[in-house]
């Protein structure tokens, strides 16, 4: 699938995706890339104000805590400016749709998460990243996590573009 861009950009985030499954994939990929390429809690709060569904009342706190946890995982200070040499980059490669209805769906994104910390080499891992989306009037928005439906998708992690990925139903993302 070739990703469409949103119809506009708000706070550096592409929004205004079509009300289609392809639009949901484009939105989910954009939103995950924003969230998983960020180590700044203040930026995480800004991202939340743009991408969260109205039902996700604590999205700002949730995403800010996620940025803090990512910093902790890298072994860098959890407060203050992001230390020089610390970075996080998400590279989406493939997708699947789950529980799709016209207005709600889960987009699974198979991608590379690359991290760098001061004094360490770049580390890259392949993972599966789910994002639950809801059509909210004019765009796809992120729903809050559903603890009652916390499906573990780690068994679907595989080398993007491989025969195994195709056999598992992964569809390639073309930027």
Helices and strands as residue ranges (DSSP letters): E 8-10, E 13-15, H 21-36, H 41-51, H 59-74, E 87-98, E 104-116, E 123-136, E 139-142, G 147-149, G 154-156, H 163-167, E 171-172
